[in-house]
């Protein structure tokens, strides 16, 4: 499977939310077929924000979430940082965290392609 570190979150965050974030990253990466492409990388997820708010002119509160994935490789350390966000009027906080995790995972393929492109460019230059 995909190597996902325990998630980081602000002090006082419910342990279930931290667990859901890490698990959501694993599940969504697997469903997206990224398991092989992520070999050699690890993901460190962080909950940046999970809060309720009311949009201007609205009466119903909305739950918003921002997550960040730090993508590491064993040779270079941190190679990319990817954010995902989601918000909902009716979903539970756990569902909003899952949706934000999914949004971040959806950005992984283009990030990995860019990283692999820069690696092959460096290899060509080094090989001259």
N, C-alpha and C positions, 0 to 999 in steps of 0.2 A: 504493500500500500504506500500511500504518500506519507512522508515523514512530516508530521505536524507537532510542533512544540506546544506545551501547555500555554493557553492564552494569557495575555497580560490584560489587566483592566484596572480602572480606578479603585481605590480602597473602598471597601464596603459593598462591592458588587456581589450580587447573589452568585454562589458557586455554580448553580445550575446554568446561569447565563454563560459563564466562562466555559463550562463543559459543552454546552450547545454550540458555542462558537468554534471550538476546536473540532468537534464532531462534524459540524456542517461543512467545514473546509474539506475534511477527508471525503465525505459523501459526495459533495458537488464536484470535487476534482476527479473522483472515480467515475461519476456519471458523465463527465465531460470527456472521458477517455484520456486524461492527462497523466495517469499513473506512470507510464513509461517515459514520457517527456520530462517528468519531474524527478526522474532517477538522478541521484547526485546532488539534488537540492533539498533544502529543508525550509519549511514555512513556519514563521513565528507570528501568529495572529495577535492583534491587540484590539480591544474594544476602546475606541476613541471617545465615543459619546453614545449614550442611550438616555433619552429624556422625553418627557411629555411637553407639548406646547400647543398653543392655540394660534392658528393662522389668522392674520388680520381679516376682519369681517366675518369670521366663522365662529360658531359656538361650540362645536365638538372638538375635544382635545385630540391631538394626533401624537403618535409615538414615532420618534425619529431615531435612527441609529447610523453611526459611522464606524466602520471597521477598517483596519489597515493590516496588510499582509507584508511582512518583511521576508523577502526571498533571499536565502543564503546558499552559497555553494562552498564546498569544503576547501577549495583553493583560495578564493578571493574574499570570503566573508559575505557581507551584505552586497547584493548585486542589484536589487530592485525593491521598491516600496510601492504597493498597489492599494488603493482605497476603493471601498464600495460603500454605498449608502442605500437606505430604504426608509420609507415612512408609511404609516397606515393609521386610519381612524379606528378601524375595528379589530385589527389583529392583536394578538398578545405580544408582550415584549419579546418572548422567546421566538415567536414567528418573525418578528421584525429583524431580530439579530440574524436568523437563518437567511432571510431575504437579502440582508446587507452582505453576508458572507458569500451568497450566491453571486451577487453583483461583482464582488471583488474577484472571485474565481473566474468569472466570465472574461476578465481582462488578462488572465494568465497566458492564454495562447499567444497573443500579440507581444506580450512582454518576453516570453520565452523565444519567440522568433527573432525579436530585436537583439536579445542577448546572444543567440547563436549566430546571428549575422555579424555582430561585432567581434565574436571570437574567431570566425573564419576570416574576417578582414585582418585581424591581428596576426593570424597564422600566416596569411599570404605575405604580409609585410615582413614578418620575422623570417620567413623562408627565402627571401631574396638573397 
